[in-house]
Amino acid sequence: MPRGDKGLNETSLATARPRLRLERVAAHVAYAAFALYLILLLGTNSVVAAGGPLSWLPLWRWPVAGGSWEPVGIVSLLPLVSVTAWLLYRCQTGRLRALTWGWSRVVLPLALLAVVTLASVAGSCLAGACETGQLIRLLLLIGQGAWVYLYIINEKPDLLWVLAAIIILQAGAALGQFLGQRDLGLRFLGEPALDPATRGISVVMRGAARWLRGYGLTNHPNTTAGTLVSVVLMLPLTVGATRRRQLAAGVVFVLGVAGILSTLARWAIACLALALLIAVLPWLRAAAHGWRPSRRHLALLAALFVLGAVSLGIYGDALLGRAATDTPIESRSLWERERDTAIAWQMLTERPWTGVGLGHYVTAASERDAWAEVVHNVPLLLGAELGFAGVLLWGWLLLAPVFRGGAFSRYAPQTALWLGFWLLGLFYPAPHPFLELRSALLAGLVVALVAPGDACPICPPLDAHVR
């Protein structure tokens, strides 16, 4: 090799090494900040006023639901750190303009719903009722959901350990509270003070005793249950094919189901059951054509069976107390749901085209009933605030991936996750990605896992008959 060429190559290598190191550092920082933020915000309490990670080392104030501003700290910088490092990495690798935007069938209705919500806030501004905090909050929610979605769908990071950490935190706390009938003292993670004898704490009647439901690290058992259902259903799409990962995912899956049961959240359990039924359809079809599950699959089924049997054997009376509708606690809860549903429907029929405006539901509802609360039905809430356009877009969003070929065979795990997640909103005020931060992050995760349409790595092989 000529000396000149050798010297040129050595110079090129010398200049390339720092660039490669910068690329690696930027990629690692982007993923680390992304993973840590999801673990802290989904694995603990994401409500700022609850005193969780968002309140650590306060730096500035953040607009929260209700129009107030609460101090937030250093954890709020993690999305900015991740996005900056990610863009630097894409620039260094020359792939900044090669971003993938994903499957329009699931992205388009959610994007249109975001546009309608922004238009609603803009309409309030034109009417002289503009709240700067509400607009900033909405933009932050949309921005963080979009960041999670775009990062996952473009970089395909390893999510198994992130999801496992979230499940361990939430399910572990919920089980500890349910078994010990008290809080665990995790105030720094946003755990509320829990005493079943205190009025306002969510309990179930276990005979004559007030039995504490598992709260996890959120403000309500239903919130914890909804989070765990969503994250548990993500596991089959992130587990991979190695035995180590499958064993870890199986253990975490059983822990997550146990955590969901400890919350005694009826609708969340129903959504989980429906989603699991959809997810196992390929297994049932394969079994009908001679396929046999492995020992790992049988061990998982056995663990779930034992969990269910032990739960019914020891805490069956608590489950029955939750199912009873004639107790004072449950009858009051049902009456409140009926009251809020009637108010929301009245608001929708009175203003079917524009609604009362995003974020104005509670104010408008309290004018009809001073005790009114946010209706526990996301499409009805969207309709009351945005008009029938909100209801129709939510319906489109729910059904969008269901009518593709193989929705209940090749893509059964994706369909199970999608329906299990969005159907929670029929009896809960979430998931509402434009109302709360937890829903925005979970929606970003769910859409990113469903949009690519990748094959399930642990599902049985499909032959011509099974298809």
Secondary structure, 3 states (H helix, E strand, C coil): CCHHHHHHHHHHHHHHHHHHHHHHHHHHHHHHHHHHHHHHHHHCCCCHHHCCHHHCCCCEEEECCCCCEEEECHHHHHHHHHHHHHHHHHHHCCCCCCCCCCCHHHHHHHHHHHHHHHHHHHHHHHCCCCCHHHHHHHHHHHHHHHHHHHHHHHHCCCCHHHHHHHHHHHHHHHHHHHHHCCCCCCHHHCCCCCCCCCCCCCEEEECCEEEECCCCCCCCHHHHHHHHHHHHHHHHHCCCCCHHHHHHHHHHHHHHHHHHHHHCCHHHHHHHHHHHHHHCHHHHHHHHCCCCCCHHHHHHHHHHHHHHHHHHHHHHHHHHHHHCCCCHHHHHHHHHHHHHHHHHHHHHHHCCCCCCCCCCHHHHHHHHCCCCCCCCCHHHHHHHHHCHHHHHHHHHHHHHHHHCCCCCCCCHHHHHHHHHHHHHHHCCCCCCCCCCHHHHHHHHHHHHHHCCCCCCCCCCCCCCCCC
